[in-house]
Amino acid sequence: MNKTKNILAISFGILFASGVAKAEFKAGPFTITPGILFESNYVGEFTGSTSNRTQPTYGADIGISHDSSGAYIYSAVKKLKNYPDAASVAANGTFDNEFCNSLGVANKIQALNYDVSYENCYVETKTAQNTGTFYFRLNSEVTKGTTIGAAYAKNSTDGNAASAGLNPKFGEDAYKVFVSHDLAFAKATVTYGESNDYSKFYSVGLNKDYFGVNFDLSYWNVDLDNWAMQTTLKYDDRDLLVLKAKKTF
């Protein structure tokens, strides 16, 4: 517990020391936005699965967007800690790093915002394999301060775990829907999602910028009863409290 508190304190210290103003770098028709990030628990956006065995995750990212078209490139590198015990490391590798790159277009048609992208992720393992995913996102402000949205994810590779005799590509398709509302002190968001043959989840979160740092605190309830491998692995459903912090420059 003390180790986790120390990591949190150090990470927030770095974030606040980096300054309070958000800046974007212009290069002709392009906007460049670098950042650093911290997550108390690395939770899958469309699954609720934890990718770092409850260890804090930190990293850096950069986005390059074309101002008029909305086309963008986004890259992020994260430091992970999936397997803390020696036996698992010997069998699977360290899972120490994740490197993801996305290419997409984010724009709007009247009041409807859309974001279509493809992401390729590489995770450092003994059997390292790139995972590709297509994303399609929509959202719209329905009343002042209230936004509804939906998103769909399609795994285009064999990146999900496979096991003989069981569904070899659980989580190949996933979706989520959400509603958010601007409160006086933060933006509140409620989300429900499903990942086929894997998980169902809902989350409730608060998001706010303080001193130039974006904070996101969310509670997740994840149901794994639908997982094809549940009969053999017996994973428990989980409740998670996740804190994220990101500083853009």
Buried (B, 14 or more C-beta within 10 A) or exposed (E): EEEEEEBBEEBBEBBBEBEEEBEEEEEEEBBBBBBBBBBBBBBBBBBBBBBBBEBBBBBEBBBBBBEEEBBBBBBBBBBBBBBEEEEBBEEEBBBBBBBBBBEBBBEEEEEEBBBBBBBBBBBBBEEEEBBBBBBBBBBBBEEEEEBBBEBBBBBEBBBBEEEEEBBBBBBBBBBBBBBBBBEEEBBBBEBEBBBBBBBBBBBEBBBEEEEBBBBBBBEBBBBBEBBBBBEEEEBEBBEBEBBBBBBBB
